[in-house]
Amino acid sequence: MASDNMDFTVVSYNMHGFYQGHPLIDDLINTSNPEVFLLQEHWLTSANLYIFDSKFENYFSFGKSAMSRSVELGMLSGRPFGGVQIAISLSHTVNMSLLSSMVS
């Protein structure tokens, strides 16, 4: 019986801010083409999460900003913080379906 060798690469990465961290993601996509990214500390507001879709066009991404409450309270001040994002290669989205959606 023939053995199918299927590699599936998942990368977990603390971005220390989107603009500081995205060059490494670009490099990983060009060299390893991981199937999934688990990204922490992107520091983007909810209104700017679209940047993942425009920057990484071959990935379906979803996540959450940790700064939503701060934005609701008024003008941002101080250091940005938090946020998580999951990016999945579009080649795998044919095998996916949304089970539920949670809004908080």
C-alpha positions in Angstrom: 0.0 0.0 0.0 1.4 3.4 -1.0 2.0 5.9 1.7 0.8 9.5 1.1 3.2 11.9 2.6 1.1 15.0 3.4 2.8 17.8 5.3 0.6 20.3 7.1 2.5 23.3 8.5 1.0 25.5 11.3 2.9 28.6 12.4 2.2 30.3 15.7 3.8 33.8 15.9 3.8 36.8 18.2 3.8 39.7 15.7 4.7 42.5 18.2 2.5 44.7 16.0 1.3 44.0 12.5 3.7 46.3 10.7 6.7 44.9 12.6 5.6 41.3 12.2 4.3 41.0 8.6 7.7 40.9 6.9 8.4 37.5 8.6 5.0 36.2 7.5 5.8 37.3 3.9 9.1 35.4 4.1 7.5 32.3 5.5 4.8 32.3 2.8 7.5 32.6 0.1 9.7 29.9 1.6 7.5 27.4 3.4 3.9 28.3 2.4 2.3 27.2 5.7 -1.3 26.1 5.7 -2.2 27.9 8.9 -0.9 30.9 10.8 -1.9 31.5 14.5 -1.0 35.1 15.1 -0.9 37.0 18.3 -0.4 40.7 19.3 -1.2 42.2 15.9 -2.2 45.5 17.7 -4.8 46.4 15.0 -8.2 47.9 15.8 -11.3 46.1 14.6 -11.7 48.6 11.8 -8.2 47.7 10.5 -8.5 43.9 10.5 -9.2 44.0 6.8 -5.4 44.6 6.3 -4.8 40.9 6.8 -7.1 40.1 3.8 -5.4 42.8 1.6 -1.9 41.9 2.6 -2.2 38.1 2.6 -4.5 37.5 -0.4 -4.0 33.7 -0.5 -5.3 33.3 3.0 -8.7 33.4 4.6 -8.3 35.2 7.9 -10.5 35.8 11.0 -9.8 37.1 14.4 -10.3 39.7 17.0 -8.9 43.0 18.1 -8.1 43.5 21.8 -8.5 47.2 21.4 -12.2 47.3 20.6 -13.1 48.6 24.1 -10.4 51.2 24.0 -11.7 52.5 20.7 -15.2 52.7 22.0 -14.1 54.9 24.9 -12.7 57.6 22.7 -9.4 58.7 21.2 -6.7 56.1 21.4 -3.7 57.0 23.6 -0.8 55.0 24.8 0.7 51.8 23.4 -1.4 49.5 21.2 -1.9 46.0 22.5 -3.3 42.5 21.9 -5.3 40.9 19.2 -5.4 37.4 17.6 -5.8 36.3 14.0 -6.0 32.9 12.3 -5.1 32.8 8.6 -5.9 29.6 6.6 -4.6 28.9 3.1 -7.3 29.3 0.6 -6.4 25.9 -0.8 -8.0 24.4 2.4 -11.2 26.5 2.5 -13.0 24.1 0.2 -12.9 21.7 3.2 -14.3 24.3 5.7 -17.7 25.4 6.8 -18.8 27.9 9.4 -20.4 26.1 12.4 -21.3 29.2 14.4 -20.6 32.8 14.8 -20.0 34.5 18.1 -20.3 38.2 18.6 -19.2 39.9 21.8 
